Amino acid sequence: MEKDEKYLRAKKKVQSLKSFYIHLTVYILVNIMLFIINFLSDAGNWWFLYPLGGWGIGVLVHGLSTFAFFNFGADWEERKIKEYIEKEDKM
């Protein structure tokens, strides 16, 4: 049973990592396209920086959560579940 849990946790981490890399790739490609459009349109201002910065914050948060800097992974979930069960048992 424990092997199954480890496999499922590892699979979830791999899926999370894959999702982050896809997000990062799309971010880079779309912002390159926006830069080219901005450059070729000769708009006089660098408007592509707004979506680059806004979306960049989203990619940053996604990356931090993927690489467990926030520590809200499966272990955290299990600890919280046990904590709530213990609280209910005391009532």
N, C-alpha and C positions, 0 to 999 in steps of 0.2 A: 504493500500500500504506500509506503514512504517513497518508493522509487517512482510511482505514478505521480505523486505530488511534486517531486523534484523535477520530473519531466515536464509537467504542466507549467511549473514556475519558469523553467528555462525556456519553454516554448513562448510563454507570455513575454518574457524579456526580449527574446529574439524578434517577436512581432512588434514590440514597442520600438526597438532599435531600427527595424526595417521602416516603420512608419516615420520615424524621425529623419532617416536618410532620404526618403521620398520627399518629405516636406522640405528639407534643405535643398534638394536638387531642383524642385519646382520653384522655390524662392529664388535661387540663383539664376535659373533660365529665364523666368518671367522678368526679373529685374534687369538682366542684360538686355532683353527685348525692350523694356521701357526706357532704358538708357539710350539705346540706339534710336528709338522713336523720338525721344526728347532732343537728342543731338541733331538728327536729320531735320526736325521740324523748325529748328532755329527759333524756338519760342522766346528766347531772351532770358529765361530763368530756368533753374534746374528743378522742375517740379517732380521729377522721378525720385528725388530724395525723400519725399513725404511717404510714398508707399514703401520705399526701401527701409526707412526707419521704423514705421509702424509695424509692418510685417516682420521686420527684424526682431522686434521685441517679442513677438509671438514665437518665432523660431528659437530665440534664446530661452524662453520659458519652457518650450517643448524639449529643448536639449537638456536643460537642467533637470527636468522631471524624468527624462529618459535615463540619464546617467546617475539617477538616485541622489541628487544633492538635496532634494526635499524629503527623501526617505519615507515616501508614502506607498511603499511597495507591499507585496503580499505579507511580509513579516509584520509590518505595521498594522495591516488589516486584521491579521490573526490576533495580535496583542489586544487591539481594541475590542474585537469580538469577545475574547476571553474576559476582558475587563467588564464589559456590559453584562455578560452572563453571571459573573461573580457578584455584581451589584444587585441583580435580580434575585439571586439565591439568598442574599442577606435580607431581603425585604420580607 
